[in-house]
Amino acid sequence: MAADRHTRTQTLRASLLSGTIFLLSVMNARAGDASTGMEIAKHGTSAGAPACVGCHGVSGEGNVSAGFPRLAGLSAAYLSEQMAAFASGERQSPIMSPIAKTLTLEERVALVNYLSNLRTSAAAKPEAGASVTSAQTGAWIATRGRWDTGLPACAQCHGPRGAGVGASFPPLAGQPASYLARQLHNWKNGTRPPGPMALMQVVASKLSDADIVAVAGYYGAQTGVPTGDPNGSHP
């Protein structure tokens, strides 16, 4: 009996030690991953990928005047999907496609994990020229849709005021209107993957150029939507 207890004790100690070693290895891997992601975001890579902060800001707040989107508050799953699409050519961008192709898979994973955990205190600001009057059409499309033509309201997927819903339907509020308009045109022209259930290509096909300007302006003018919660509402 004493021998059995001793054996069980030794086995338990070995299991605890093994578990501790495994946990430490995971923690070290995550720390290394975060360090790699931060290095790429702030300084780029030796292979020629530029630093993300040059376009998307130190805190991932984006650049409204230049039309570069906010990254803070987007989920790792969404960012990973977009990076993979840029790298494969499914989503086309003269800026992002070459960058994504330059990064290794491990670097992309490290980068999106870092970006998805960014917090930004920068308040969303409306893009210059975004007018509430011209956005009345955009507001109608965003909140009500046009059911006579089969166009659903944006809010049905992206939530009230474009706050975002989960990883598949990202926040729209406060993103640069020029960026949102460009993406809608890309969906309409078939140069960006259509997304979950191919919804966005169908939606964009029902929008005129004037509609696109209006709805992009509406969401570009929205402010006060919290950002930076990778586990909450998450282009």
Backbone hydrogen bonds, N-H to C=O, Kabsch-Sander energy under -0.5 kcal/mol:
donor,donor_aa,acceptor,acceptor_aa,energy
5,R,1,M,-2.5
6,H,2,A,-2.3
7,T,3,A,-2.4
8,R,4,D,-2.7
9,T,5,R,-2.6
10,Q,6,H,-2.5
11,T,7,T,-2.5
12,L,8,R,-2.6
13,R,9,T,-2.6
14,A,10,Q,-2.3
15,S,11,T,-2.3
16,L,12,L,-2.7
17,L,13,R,-2.5
18,S,14,A,-2.5
19,G,15,S,-2.7
20,T,16,L,-2.4
21,I,17,L,-2.5
22,F,18,S,-2.4
23,L,19,G,-2.6
24,L,20,T,-2.5
25,S,21,I,-2.2
26,V,22,F,-2.3
27,M,23,L,-2.5
28,N,24,L,-2.6
29,A,25,S,-2.3
30,R,26,V,-2.6
31,A,27,M,-2.4
32,G,28,N,-2.5
33,D,29,A,-2.6
34,A,30,R,-2.7
35,S,31,A,-2.2
36,T,32,G,-2.4
37,G,33,D,-2.6
38,M,34,A,-2.4
39,E,35,S,-2.1
40,I,36,T,-2.3
41,A,37,G,-2.5
42,K,38,M,-2.4
43,H,39,E,-2.8
44,G,39,E,-0.6
44,G,40,I,-1.8
45,T,49,A,-2.3
48,G,45,T,-1.5
52,C,40,I,-0.6
53,V,41,A,-2.3
54,G,51,A,-0.9
55,C,52,C,-1.6
56,H,52,C,-2.8
57,G,53,V,-1.4
60,G,57,G,-1.3
62,G,56,H,-3.0
63,N,68,F,-2.5
67,G,63,N,-1.1
67,G,64,V,-0.6
68,F,63,N,-2.1
71,L,60,G,-2.3
72,A,60,G,-2.3
74,L,71,L,-2.1
79,L,75,S,-2.5
80,S,76,A,-2.8
81,E,77,A,-2.0
82,Q,78,Y,-2.2
83,M,79,L,-2.6
84,A,80,S,-2.3
85,A,81,E,-1.9
86,F,82,Q,-2.5
87,A,83,M,-2.5
88,S,84,A,-2.2
89,G,85,A,-1.2
90,E,85,A,-0.9
91,R,85,A,-1.8
92,Q,90,E,-0.6
92,Q,191,T,-2.1
97,S,93,S,-1.8
99,I,95,I,-1.0
100,A,96,M,-2.9
101,K,97,S,-2.1
102,T,98,P,-1.3
103,L,99,I,-1.4
108,R,104,T,-2.4
109,V,105,L,-2.4
110,A,106,E,-2.3
111,L,107,E,-2.5
112,V,108,R,-2.7
113,N,109,V,-2.0
114,Y,110,A,-1.9
115,L,111,L,-2.9
116,S,112,V,-2.4
117,N,113,N,-0.6
117,N,114,Y,-1.0
118,L,115,L,-1.6
130,A,127,E,-2.4
131,S,129,G,-0.5
135,A,131,S,-1.5
136,Q,133,T,-1.5
139,A,135,A,-3.6
140,W,136,Q,-2.0
141,I,137,T,-2.4
142,A,138,G,-2.9
143,T,139,A,-2.4
144,R,140,W,-2.8
145,G,140,W,-1.7
146,R,151,L,-2.7
149,T,146,R,-1.5
150,G,147,W,-0.5
151,L,146,R,-2.7
154,C,141,I,-1.0
155,A,142,A,-2.7
156,Q,153,A,-1.4
157,C,154,C,-1.4
158,H,154,C,-2.8
159,G,155,A,-1.4
162,G,159,G,-2.0
163,A,160,P,-1.3
164,G,158,H,-3.4
165,V,169,F,-3.4
169,F,165,V,-1.4
172,L,162,G,-2.4
173,A,162,G,-1.9
174,G,219,Y,-2.5
175,Q,172,L,-2.0
180,L,176,P,-2.4
181,A,177,A,-2.7
182,R,178,S,-2.0
183,Q,179,Y,-2.2
184,L,180,L,-2.2
185,H,181,A,-2.2
186,N,182,R,-2.1
187,W,183,Q,-2.5
188,K,184,L,-2.4
189,N,185,H,-2.4
190,G,186,N,-0.6
190,G,187,W,-0.8
191,T,186,N,-2.7
192,R,186,N,-0.8
198,A,195,G,-2.3
199,L,196,P,-2.0
200,M,194,P,-1.6
202,V,198,A,-1.1
203,V,199,L,-2.8
204,A,200,M,-2.9
205,S,201,Q,-1.7
206,K,202,V,-0.7
206,K,203,V,-1.3
207,L,204,A,-1.6
212,I,208,S,-2.3
213,V,209,D,-2.1
214,A,210,A,-2.2
215,V,211,D,-3.0
216,A,212,I,-2.3
217,G,213,V,-2.1
218,Y,214,A,-2.1
219,Y,215,V,-2.1
220,G,216,A,-2.4
221,A,217,G,-1.2
222,Q,219,Y,-1.0
232,G,229,D,-1.8
234,H,166,G,-0.9
